């Protein structure tokens, strides 16, 4: 993984005449941007680039291919901590996809798939045994809604679980929202993600509903950085939006995350002013 700058990554590839490299999509995007800014191309020695994770957008693939030799191959792998890998597909086949959803390829040998409701479940010789303190896993529920096309390829149709992916970090809102809710002046809060249409990385937004019994947020944004309401640095939001009332739905009047995602994706902040 790219724990170094794009410039150093490229220098190391050239220094060692590396032929194969592994990157997350967001890391490949940063390398491509660096190459474009500096007017250079990817090193000639690089013959095969592996991109792990999902989604891997056509924008990322097109930008990387434009900076590489014509015969450089990019393999896009769909994988997760619980099973590595699940499926893979050549970038040119992926770029040729015109259907709905994100095609991630055919399962690797030994991996079994099934769709329960709309959610993809997996098992195989490379499946993890289970989470600590819980029962052994047979079929792993991925949290991805999916379908299998006529060619036997997995096509992702969105997330079933409430999880965000930013860089190499899986952010589970339910782990952090209770802590943030303890900040003076916070009546309720939700964390949502808005995918970047180019990199497919998540932009993390924190929506806060003021506590009407408290005149102001006494600790404000500093509350998530220190003290007993501090949260993991990688989980800190890119933006905090504060309003008098968040949208709610259903008999339980739960905060309507879907409505907030629609607002955020449309850039509509009027409801929070």
Secondary structure, DSSP 8 states (H G I E B T S, - for coil): ---S-HHHHHHHHHHHT--EEEEEHHHHHHHHHHHHHHT----TT--EEEEESS---HHHHHHHHHTS-TT-EEEEEEEETTEEEEEEEEHHHHHT--SSSEEEEEE-TT-EEEEETTEEEEESTTB----TTS---SSEEEEEEEEE-TTSEEEEEEESS--EEETTEEE-HHHHHHHHTTSTTEEEEEEEEEE-TTT--EEEEEEEEE-TTSSS-SSGGGGGTSGGG---GGG--SEEEEES---EETTTTEE-HHHHHHHHHHT--GGG-
